[in-house]
Amino acid sequence: MRLIHSIAELRAALLDARETAFVPTMGNLHSGHISLIELAGQHGRPVVASIFVNPLQFGAGEDFSRYPRTLEADCAQLEAAGCDIVFAPDAQEMYPEPQTFSVQPPLANELCGAFRPGHFAGVATVVLKLFNMVQPRYAAFGKKDYQQLFILKGLVRQFNLPIVMLEGETGRAEDGLALSSRNGYLTGQERAEAPRLYRLLRAAAQRIESGEAAFAAIEQAAADELARHGWRVDYIAVRSRATLLAPQANEPDLVILAAAHLGRTRLIDNIECRLA
Ligand code: PAF
């Protein structure tokens, strides 16, 4: 496995590659990322992972400066998983001049976007830059970041990028907690409480699957339950899988998305469900 820091070296290494499979990350890898590496490797070679904590997608007061940077441990995991190239540029390499052009994605003010202004513009902009650097045939993203994946699929479609998007299922701990680099911020007590989020999403999904269509009541019940256990809820929302907007009457293919804070940690999760 090669560790590459510069765009010039990356381009030279990939000059003849036509089937590159790419996994963009911010590092501090867990088994959810590793399953994306494996998914990528089932589709194309070489497998390229990027590690870059992208300042553009963090708002003021968010965790950019304390986001864990664990390059050595990440490289060991990537090598063991069969990754061929790790691309780890620094901020100067990625943004040698102020990034005054940016992608303005739809839904940027919905769901997580309503609480993290500029976040999805920052994500879409860095991913477009990374796509241009790596020029992959395949790119793998996890469904835990459901809105991110939805927006990036739109980016690929609407800008005609010749990239096949691969979707990885959310990796979970045994108690159901979605794997996330941010789980490392949780105290012991918070970690014990954290699986409640997915438990409530599952309960909400069951109500919908058994035919209940009073979505506002379902959302409110889950939010109240979280608040009762000390969470600060950003949102719990039943949305259309096709649009990520409020579902039309009787629209069957739905997803419930949630974001809530436990202490200093913001957790997100989601579950797909079908209205019976
Ligand atoms: O999901 C992430 O880790 C990041 O948002 C991404 C896609 C690597 C862009 O910085």
Residues whose N, C-alpha, C, O or C-beta is under 5 A from the ligand:
A	BS01	PAF	P24 T25 M26 F52 N54 V123 V126
